[in-house]
């Protein structure tokens, strides 16, 4: 019913294995940032029919290969799982991911 009334949006099919674990609500700008497997999504809460913006942020290929050689599962363990989304200031968010067992952090500029 929500999809039919255009008041919600299906972000991804449940079988995509995106492993959503970090959420950050920006009430001032009516946005929701979602940390997932190799991606950060920016959803516009005041326009649910608008396509979410995506940042593709995978682990380095060498780190994924090292993870595989260590016997880890490439689909469920050898990726950059975004675990932290923290407001930094009006224009940036601090984000951290697992980086396939080599943690990585960055400042993300908000448009």
N, C-alpha and C positions, 0 to 999 in steps of 0.2 A: 504493500500500500504506500509506503514512504517513497519508494522508487517511482511508482506511478504518478504520485502527486508532485514529483520533481522537488521534494523537500529533503532528499538525501541522495547520497552518491555511493555506489559500490567502488571502493578504492581498488581492490584486487580480489581475485577469486581466492577462496580459503585454501586451496591446494598449492598456492604459489610458494609457500615456505619462506615468506618474507620475515618472519620472526619479529613482529613489532614489539619493541621493548621500551622505547623512550618517547615520551610525549611532552610537548611544551605548548601551552596555550598563551597566545598573545591577545588578551582581551581588548586592548586599545585598538588593534588593527583587525580584529575579528579573524584571526588566523590560528591554525593548528599545525605545528611541526611534528612530524612522526619519524622516529628513527627506526630503520628496518635493516634487513640484510643488504649490504652494499648500496643503500639508498637513504636519502632523506627526502621526505615528501612535505610539501607546503600546501595545506588545504585552506580554502577561503570559506570561512564559516557563514559569511553573509551572502555567498553565491554558491550554493552546493552543486549546481549544475556545471560550474566552471571546472575545467580540467585541472587537476592538481599539478603544481610545479614539482619537478624532480631534480635532485642532484645525485648523479651516479658517483659513488665513492667506494670503489672496490679496494681490497687489499692488494699490495704489489704482487705481480705474478711470481716473483722469486719466493716470496713468503708463502704463497699458496702452494707452490711446488714443494717447499720445505715441509709444510704442514702435511701434505700427502705422503711424503717420504717417511714422516714420523708415524704413519699408520692412521692418521685421522681421516674422517669422512669428509670428502670435498664438498658435499652438499650441505651438511649440517654443522661443520666445524671450521672449515678452511675458507673463511670469508671475513669481510669487515662488518661485524654486527654493531650498529650504532647503539651505544648504551647510555650516552649522556648528551642532553641538550640543555644548555644553561644560558639564560640571558646574560649578556655582558654589558651592553649599553644600548642606546636607542637604535643603533645601526648594525649591531653584530650579535651573533649567538656563538657561544663556545660549544663545540661538539667533539665528542671522543668516540672512537670505535675500537673494536678488538684487533683489527688489522691482521687477522689470522695469526694470533698469538704474538703479535708485535704491535702493541697498542699505539694508536696515533690520534692526535688531537689537532683541531684547526679552528680558526675563527671564520664564521660564515657571514658574509655581508648580506643583509636583508634589503631587498629592493623596495 
